[in-house]
Amino acid sequence: MSTAGPLGTGSDQPFPEASRPSGLLDVLGVAAVLLDAQGRIVLWSPQAQELFGYTAKEALGQYAAQLLIHEQHRDLVVKLFMDVMATGRSWAGAFPVRRKDGSTRLLEFRNMRLLDDRGDLYALGIATDRATLRQVERDLALSVRLVSQSPIGLAVMDTDLRYVAVNPALERINGIPAEDHLGRTCREVLPFLDVETIESGLRQVLETGVPLLDQYAVGRTPADPDQDHAWSVSFYRLEDAAGTVLGVATSVVDVTERHRAATEADRARQRLSLIADASTRIGTTLELDRTARELAEVAVPELADIAAVDVLDSVLEGRRTDLSSDDPALFRALAVKAAHPTEALRAADPPGDLALYAADRLVTQCVHTGRPVMVRHVNHRDLPRIARDADAATLLGRAGVHSYLAVPLTARGEVLGALDLKRTRNPLPFTDDDLVLARELAARAAVQIDNARWYQRARTTAVTLQRSLLPEHPPAMKGLEVASRYQPAGAASEVGGDWFDLIPLEGDKTALVVGDVMGSGIDAAATMGRLRTATSTLASLDLEPARLLQHLDKITVGLEHYITTCIYAVYDPHRMQCQIANAGHLPPALVRTGHPPELLDLPTGAPLGVGGVTFDTTTFTLEPGDQLVLYTDGLVETRRHALDERLDTLLNLLDDPQRSLEKTCDRLLRALRHPDTHDDVALLIARAQNLARPPSAVASGSRPPAP
């Protein structure tokens, strides 16, 4: 797009706001840092504080490499600094820096050597967030490409209504080269048009900021001086991020063939809107069925009257698709959407169902070849190749299907399935533009569907393994009422480390266990299963809790460098006594009738797997009605709250000792569990119940010691 002159001021006008940063600079947040010859920071801009997190007081005088660069990168950074200072050659590139909060941020740098009037050398570093810069570059590239290749004439005028930019389309419409526009007004360039009306509209938009849309102008231009042409002209005021008026943008569309031009322009806008809509609506979650529904909902009604999303069953089973041209295709329907009630829905495969399509079916050919199949005008001979069977073909015929398009869902080189599109009420057949749009939607959705199916498989595997290693239902224990919960983490890779267990022991005693393998995924779940088995075996030896943890620690040392926290408690209902030992785990909560809930004050102990450590057993009273709440850190730890604050919240939620244990479990999970929590949760609550005491215990009148 040809441009000339500063935008936002006439050629004879001063720059009243030249000292203010532009909107682009504000978006980029460019930081400036000046280093002396030794690499110490001597100048620090406010943007540097925003980018790196350090105030000027904290940064000035510090060695930049030590303050901002991770240790493993310092030698490289120092070498680059020395090269710049020694040679005077600038350096540009991206580099990870360490912020004050300890996080790492990838920045785009421009470094250059400076010389002052005393001959001293300095290094000037200019930096901005690389992701932000790349986004701006992409947006700019997209804008330039859209403007330069747009069939719509586009121009930008300054506040004096002089042309400062004209795109090729407007050159062709006006029949005047871009350079003959620049610096001139519309009156000077196109005196043969109704310039009074045009300039009046431009001034109105410039003053009010309210755009004028679809203003029609009729006349002749040098592009075709012998015939009248009609244009739809729109004006928009341009402002920067601070609200400063820069000028006016104009768009010009030749509407001589009004109906055709208007229809095409409207469809083009719809396609762009649909692609933009797809970017935000498809793949909002990692749920396979929902992703498929989102694709179908985006396609209907803008692209088709009926849309179906079908995935090859082999893909869902995790097998590589390898079909020959003679093989039928077994699909699993994931989604179907119609713009209106129609018999074509009865011909579609219900979501969740399996459907076998013969080799001659068009959708089968689509996935065999990995290429779209389009039938612009469907006739009665085409319907049997579109439908699954003869009955479905009849229904499609009655529904009025007149145009058909199937596009493969291809991700990472593998055909996953197909997007199946049909038109009934929309009278227009599918076109090549529709095909391009459908392929774009399918390509975007296929990646999301592929991500969702692998996520779902990995998550299902990990959760299934985890749950298979946990007790399905807490067994009935003498003198104890128990309730438990397990919830996996939100991501498949973070499932697997937490467990709980209830182990019946001799003498009506019960062992209660909650642990957390510090890892994630299937490996952590497998390790958890081995530790649960080991714990159950050791518990049968009737060891006191500290001794059991010592044995378990020796076992954990050999388990692939896994560290594990664990609470092990043994409750004796006859003595109303609980013995407990802790291996690096969060303290249990104790709820007593008539007393506020409290965290047990236990020796923390080292986690299992450290090796060579000792553990302590603590004994306390657990009378009928008292509750012991064991949990893993996923219940209380978050990235946004202090742990003490969350533990206080836990105790506040345990305000009613009479509440059922099941309701207490649900209450804790609802209040403390966050959807974005990246850890699983194991929760075990035990309430002591009345149990007939042996005569010796009754006669003695003794009471077990309190903690």
N, C-alpha and C positions, 0 to 999 in steps of 0.2 A: 504494500500500500504506500503510495508516494506521499511524503510529508514534507512540510517546510515550516520554519518559524516556531517560536515557543507557543505552546498551547496555553490558553488562559489569559492572554494579554495581547493587545494590538502591537504592531511593530514599533510604534512611537511611544509606547507607555513604559513607565518604570516598573520594577518588580517590587510591589509594596510588601509582599510576604516572602521575599527571597530567603530570609533567614529561617523560615519555618521548614521542618522536615516534610518531605512529601509523604503521601499515603503509602507508597511503596517502601520507603525507608522505615516507616513505622511498622509495616508488616514484617520486614526482614529483621528489624531490631539489630542493626549492624553495630558491633562492639569494636572499640579501638583500644589497643593496649600498646604502650611504648616501653621498650626495654633498653637499658643502657648496654654498653659493650660487654659487661659481665653477665648480662642476662637478668638483671634485677628490674623489677617493675617500677617505672618512674612516672607513668601516666596511666590512668584507669578511668574509662568513661562510665557514665551511669548505665549504658547498655551492657557493659562488661559485667557489672554487678548483677544485672538481670540474667545474663547468660551463664555466668560461672557461679553465682551465689555468694561471692565474697564482696564485702563493702570495700570502698577505696582504702579505708583505714587498715583493713585486714590484708589488703593485697600490696599496697605500695611498700617498696623496699624488699619484698620477698623475691626469691629466685623463682621465675615463672615455671621452670621445669619441675622444681620440687613441689610447687603449690598446685599445679594444674595437670601434671602428666603422671600417669601410672608408671610405677617403677620399671616395668618391663619395656616401656617405650622411651625412657629418658635418654638413653644413649643415642637413639636415632634422632630425637628432637634436638639434642645438643649439637649433633653433627650438622643437621640442617641449619641451625642457628649460626654455627661457625662458618658454614659455606656462604650464607647470605652476607654475614659481616665481612668475610674475607674477599669475596668476589664482587659483591654489589648486585649479584643477580637475584632477582625476586624468586620466591617460591610460592606455589599455589597448589592447593590440594585439600583433601579431607583428612581429619585426624580425630581420634577419640580423646576427649579430655575428661578429667575428673572434677566434678562439681563439689561444692562445699559439703553438700549432704551425702557425699560418697557415691552418688550415682555417676554413670558414664554417659556422655552425650557426644554424638558425632557432629563435628563442626566443619564448616567450609572455611579455609584460611586463605588470606593473601598476605604475604610477608615481604617487606622490602627494607632496604637500608636507607637511612636518612643521615644527612650531614648538616650540622649546624654551623653558625658563623665563626665558631672557634675551632672548627675542624674535628669536633667530637662526633663519633659515629653512634647511631641508635638504630634499633630495629623496630619498625612499626608493624604490628599485627592487626589485621582487620578480619573479624570473624562473624559468622552468623550460623544459625542452626541449619544443618545441611538438609534435613527433611523439608523445612519451610522454604529454603531456597529452591530445592527441586520442584516443589509444588508450584511456586511462582513461575519457574521456568516452563513447567508443563502448561500452566494456564496461559502464559504468554504465547508459547508455541501454538497452542490450540487456537487462541484468539487470532493470531497472525494468519494461520492456515485457513480458518473459517472466513476471515475477512477477505483474504486474497483470492480464495477460490469460490466465494459466495456468488451465486447468480444475481443477488440483489445488489443494486448500486448503493454504496456506502460512502459517506463523506463526514468529515469533522470540520467544524467551523469554530474560529475563536470567538471571543466576546464582542469583536467588531464585525462578526458575521463574514469573515474572510475565510476562504478555503485554506485549510492547513493539511488535509489528507484526503485522498480520493482513491478508491479501489478500482481495479480493472473493469469491473462490471459497470461502474458509473461512467468510466471513459467511453465504453461502448454505447451506453444508453444516450449519452450527450453527444457522442461523436466528436469529442474534443480531448486532446491528450491531457494527462494528469498535470503536467507542468504548466499548461495554460490555465489551469484552475487556480493553482497555488498563489496565495496572496491577493486574490481578487474576490469580489463579492459576486453573488448570484446575478445581480443586475448587470455586472460587467461581462460575465461569462455567458449568460443565457438571456439576453435582452428581449428575445422574441417570445418569452413565456410571460405568464401573469406574475411578474416579479413582485408587484405590490402585495398581493395576497400571500405569496411565499414569504417575503421578508416580514410581513406583519405577524404571520404565524411563528416565525423564528424568534422574533423579539418577545412575543407572548410567552413562549416556552422558556426563553432566557430569563425573563423577569419572574415568572410564577413557579417554574420547576415542574409544572404539570405537562406531561407529554401530549402532543397532538398526534392522533393516530388515523391512518387511512384517509388523509386529505388528498383529494383527487385534483390532478392538474392535467390540462389538455393543451397540446401545442405541437410544434415541430422543432426538431433539433437538427444539427448538421449530420447526425447519424442517418436520418431519412428525411431530407428537407421537403420531399414532395408529398408526404402523407402525414396526417395527424396521428398522434399517439396519445394514449392515456396512461397515466402513472398513478399509483397509490403511494403517497409520500407521508412519512412519519418523522416527527421531530422529538428528540429527547435531550434534556439538559444533562451535561456531564459535570460531575463534582468529584473532588478528591475526598479522601477519608476524613479530612477536617471540615468538609462542607464548602470549601472554596469553589466557586463556579469556574469551570475551565472553558466551557463553550457549549456548542450544540452538535449532536450527532444527527445525521439525516439518513434515512433509508428510502430507496426509490425502487419501486417494482413496476415493471411494464405490465399493465393490465389491458392491453389492447384486445387480446383474446381473453376477455375478462373471466369467463367461467373456467376455462382450462387453466389459466395462470393461477386463479384463486384456489382452485382445487389442488393443484400441485403444491402450491406454497403451504396450504393447510396440512397436506399429508406429510410434507417435509418436516414441518414443525412437530407434528404428532410423532414422527419417527424419532426425532431428536429427544422429544419429551419422554418417549417410551424407553429409550436407552438410558436416559438419566434416571427415570423411575425404576428401571430394572436394577441399576447400580445400588439403589438404596433399599429396595424391597426384596431382592433375591439373596438368600444366604444370611438372613438376620440371625439364624441359629445354626447349630450343627445337627439339627434333627432332619433326617433324610426325607420323611414324608412332608414335613412342613416346607422344606426347600422346594420340593416338587410342586406343592400347592402354590407357592409364591410365583414360580415360573408360569404356571397355568393362569394364575390370576392377572399377571402382567400382560400376557398375550391376549386376553379376552377383556373387552370386545375390540380393542384398538387394532389388533392384527387378525383375529379370527373370531368366528362365532362359537366354535367349539375347539377346545385345546385339551390334549391328553398327554401325560408324561408317563412313559413306560420305560422300565429299566430291565435289561437282560437278567434273568434269574441267576445265571452263572456269575455275574458281576457281584450280586449281593452275597453269593456264597464264597466270594473271594477267589474264584477261579478265573484265569485269564481267558478272555473270549477268543475262540479260534474256530470260526464257522466257515464251512465251504459254501459255495453258491447253491449247492443242492440240499443243504440242511435247513430244516425249519428253525424258527427262533422261539424260544420260550421266554416270554416277558412276564414281569410282575408289574401290574398297574399301580402307580403311585398317586396319580392325581388326575382328575378330569374336571373341566370347568366349561359351562355354557353361558352365553350372554342372555339367554331366554329359554323358557321351557320348550323342549323339542324332543321328538322321538329319537333323535340321534344319540341322546344320552342313554337310551336303552340298548343301543348298539355298542356303546363303549364298555370296556371292561371295568367293573367296579374296583376302586382302589383296594389293594391288598390281594386281589385275585391273581392267579396264574392263568396265562392264555398262550396257547401254542398257535403260531402263525406259520402257515405253509411257506415253502421257499419262493413261491410265485407272488406272494403278497408284497405290496410296495414297501411297507414298513420293514419287512424282512430284507428286501433288497437294499434299503437304506442303511441298515446296520451291517449287512454283509460287505458293502462297498465303502462305507464311511462317507457317502456322498448324499446330498439332498435329492429328494424325488418330488417333482412338481407336476401336477396335472392341472393346467390352467382351466380347462373346460371339461368337467366330468360328465361322461355319458353313461348309459346303462351298462356298457361293456366294461367300464372302469370300476364300477362299484364292487363287484366280487373280488377284485384285487386290492381294494381298500379295506373291506370289512373282514372280520375274522371268519365268518361263515355266511351261508345263504340267508339265514334269518336276519343277521345284522345288515347285510347288503340291502334287503328289502326295507328295513327301517331307515337306513340312510337315504334311500331313494324317496321314501315318503316325507322325510325331513327336508328334502330339497337341497341336499349337498350338491353344489355345482362347481366347486373348486377345492383342490386338495394340495397339501404341502407337508412333507415329512422331512425333518432335519435331524441328523445324527447328533447325539450328545457325546462329544469327544473330549476327553481330558487326559493330558499326559500321554498322548499317543494311543489311548485305548478307547474304543467305542463302548460307551456305557449303556446306551439305549437310544430313544428317539423322542423328539417333540413332534406330536401329530396335530396338524391344524386343518380345520375345515371351515368353509363358508357356506352359509345357508341364506340368511336374510340380507347380508351385505351383498349387493348385486355385482360388485366388481370382482373380477378374477384375481388370483394371486399374480403379482408381477415380479420382475427381477429385483426391484427395490424391496418388495416384501421379502423376497428370498434373502437378500443381504441382511435385512433387519432380523429375520428369524434366525439366521446363522449367528448373528451377533448375540442375540438373546440366549441361544442354545450354548454358545461358547462360554459366556459368562456363567450361566447356570450349571454347566457340566462340571466346571471346576468346583463349584460349591457343593454339588451333589457328590462328587468324588471325595471331597473332604469330609462330607457328612457320613458317607458310607464307611470310610475307613475309621473315622472317629467312633461311629456306632459299633463297628466290629471290635475295635480295641477296647472301648469302654465296656461293652457287653462281656468280653472275655475276662477283663480284669475284675469286674463286679461279680460275675458268676463264680470265678475262682475265690474271690474274697468271701462271698456269702456261703459258698460250699464249705469253707473252713471254719465258719462260725456256727454256734448252736442255733438250730432253727427256732426252737421254742425253749425258753428257760425251763429246766426241769423243776418239779415241785421239791422243795427243800423243807426239812423239818425246822420249824421255828423261824422261817424266813418267808416273806413275800417279796418277790422280785419282779422287775420290769426292765426291759432293755431295748435299745435302739442301735441300729447301724445305718449311717448315711454315707454314701461314697462322695468323693470330691466332684467338682464340676467338670474337671478335665479327665480324659481317659488315662493320661500319663501320670495322674496324681491319685489314682485309686490304689488301695491295696495294703496299707501299713498298719491299720488299727484293728484291735480285736478285744473281745471280752470273753469270759468263760465263767461257768459255775461248775464246781467239781464236788460231788458228794464224798465225804470222808467218813471214816469209822466214828462211832459214838455220836451220830447225828450231826456231826460238824460239817460245815460247808466252806469250801475255798472259793473266794471271789477274786477274779483276775481281770485287770484291764491293762493293755499294753499298746505301745506305738512303735512300730519299726520305722526308723528315720530314713525312709526312702519312698519310692512310689512305683506304681506299675505292677506288672505281673511278678517280677522278681521279688519285690517287697511282700506281695501277698503270699508267695511261696515260702519265703523266710518266716513270715508270720505263722503259717501253718506248721512249720517245723518247731517253732518255739512253743506254740500252743500244745502240740503233742508232747514235747519235752516237759512242759509245765504240768500237764495232766499226769504224766508218768511219775515225776518227782513228788507230786502231791500225794500219790498213793503211799509214799513212804512215811507219811505223817511227820514231815520235817517242819520245824518252826520256820516262819516266813523268811527270816534272815538267812538261814542255812539254805533254804530252797533257792533264794536269789543268788547265793554264791555259786551253787552248782549250775544254775541257769546262765550265769555270767561266763563260766568256763565254756559252756556250749556255744554261746553267742560269739565268743572270740574267733571261732573258726568259721563263721558264716559270712564269707565274702565281704568283710569290712563293714558289715551292718552294725549300727549302734541302735539300741532299743531302750526305751523307758518302760517301766513296769511298776504296777502296784499289786502286791499279793497280800491278801488278808484271809484269815481263818476265823470263822465265827462258831462259837460253842454255845448252843441255845440253852443247855442245862446250867451252865455257869453264867449265862448272859455276858459273855466276855468275847472280845475280838482282839486278835493279835494281827499286826500289820507291819509290813516292811516296804520301803520305797527305794526304787532304783531310778533316780533322776526324773521322776514323774511329777506332774502337778498334784498338789495336796487334795485329798478327798474332802467333801463337805459332810459335816455331821449335823443332823437335824434332830433336836430333842423337843418333846412337848414342854411348853412353858419356858423355853429358852430360845434366844435368837440363833439362827443357823451360824455355824462357824466352820472355818477351815481347820482341819486337824494339823496340829503343830508336830510334824514328823521330821526326823533327820532325812534330808533330801536324798543322800546317797548318790553315787555315780551311776550313769546309765550302764546297762548290760552291754558287754562287748569291750569295755575299757580294759578289763582284766586286772587281777591282783588287788581288788578292793574288798573291803568288808562292808556289811550291811547291819543295820540295827533293827531289832524287833520292838515295837511299841504295843503295850496292852492297854485297852480301855474298855469301859462298860458300854454295852449296847442293850438297853432294856426294851421290853415290848413297846412298840410305838416309835422307837427311835429309828432314824433312817441314815444309811450310809450311801453317799452319792459318789460314784467313781466315773471318770470321764477322761477323754483324751483332749489334747490341746486344740484340735479342730473346733471344739465347742466354744472356746473362749478367746482364742487368739485371732486377731485381725490385723491388717496392715494400717488401720486408721485409729486404733484405740490402744491406750496403755493397758497392760495385762492386769494391773491392780484394779483399774476401773472395771474391767470385764469380770474379774472375780467378785467384786462387790455386787455387780449386777446379778451374777449367778446366785449369790446368797440372798439377795432381795427377792428373787423369784421363788425361793424355797420358803415362802412365808406361811404356808399352811401345812402343818404336819399331817392333817387329816385328809388332805387331797389324795385321790387315788394315785398310785404310782404310774399308771398308764397316762393319766392326765398330766402328771408332773413331767414325764418324759416329753410329751407333746408340747407342753408349755415352754420347757427349756429350749427345745429345738426351734420353735416358732420365734422366740424372743432373741435367741443368741445366734442362730444359724443365718448366715448371709448367702444369697444365691451365688455371689462371686467368690465364695470361700474356696481356696485352693488346697484344702486338706479334708480328709475324711474324718468321721466322728464315730466313736464308740461310746455308748452311755449305758451304765448299769446302776440301778438303784435297788437297794435292799432295805426292807423294813422288818425289824424284829417283831416276832409274834409270841403270844403266850404259849408256853409248853410246860406240861406237868413236870415239876421238879422231882428228882429222886428224894427219898425220905431223908437221907443224910444231909442233903443240901438244905431242906426245910428245917431240920432240927438245929442245925448250926446257926441259922439266922445270919450267916455271913453274906457279905456283899462284895462282888469283885471290885477291884480298885478302879477309880476314875483315871483318865489320862493325865 
